[in-house]
Amino acid sequence: MRIEGSIRHAERGESCEYCVVISITNERGEKIARHVVGVGALQPGEQHKYSFSVDLMPVRAGPERKRN
């Protein structure tokens, strides 16, 4: 999954702050993680672009451990 987007501050007015928040919920709707991954500011007329992706990777078994 990949999402891309941008935000733009209006050409007038004061600077504004923003934060990027990622929230993960399970199949029952219970929140299992929430992280703020970025905080910043936009000046009037400024634009920032963002991308977000989720990658799935197979779980690989590591080498067997010897038991004493």
DAKA-V368227 format. One record per residue. SS is DSSP state (a for helix, b for strand, c for the rest). BURIAL is b if it has 16 or more other ideal C-beta (glycine too) atoms within 10 Angstrom, else e. Layout:
# DAKA-V368227
ss=SS burial=BURIAL
ss=SS burial=BURIAL
This chain:
# DAKA-V368227
ss=c burial=e
ss=b burial=e
ss=b burial=e
ss=b burial=e
ss=b burial=e
ss=b burial=e
ss=b burial=e
ss=b burial=e
ss=c burial=b
ss=c burial=e
ss=c burial=e
ss=c burial=e
ss=c burial=e
ss=c burial=e
ss=c burial=e
ss=b burial=e
ss=b burial=e
ss=b burial=e
ss=b burial=e
ss=b burial=e
ss=b burial=e
ss=b burial=e
ss=b burial=e
ss=b burial=e
ss=b burial=e
ss=c burial=e
ss=c burial=e
ss=c burial=e
ss=c burial=e
ss=c burial=e
ss=b burial=e
ss=b burial=e
ss=b burial=e
ss=b burial=e
ss=b burial=e
ss=b burial=e
ss=b burial=e
ss=b burial=e
ss=b burial=e
ss=b burial=e
ss=b burial=e
ss=b burial=b
ss=c burial=e
ss=c burial=e
ss=c burial=e
ss=c burial=e
ss=b burial=e
ss=b burial=e
ss=b burial=e
ss=b burial=e
ss=b burial=e
ss=b burial=e
ss=b burial=e
ss=c burial=e
ss=c burial=e
ss=c burial=e
ss=c burial=e
ss=c burial=e
ss=c burial=e
ss=c burial=e
ss=c burial=e
ss=c burial=e
ss=c burial=e
ss=c burial=e
ss=c burial=e
ss=c burial=e
ss=c burial=e
ss=c burial=e
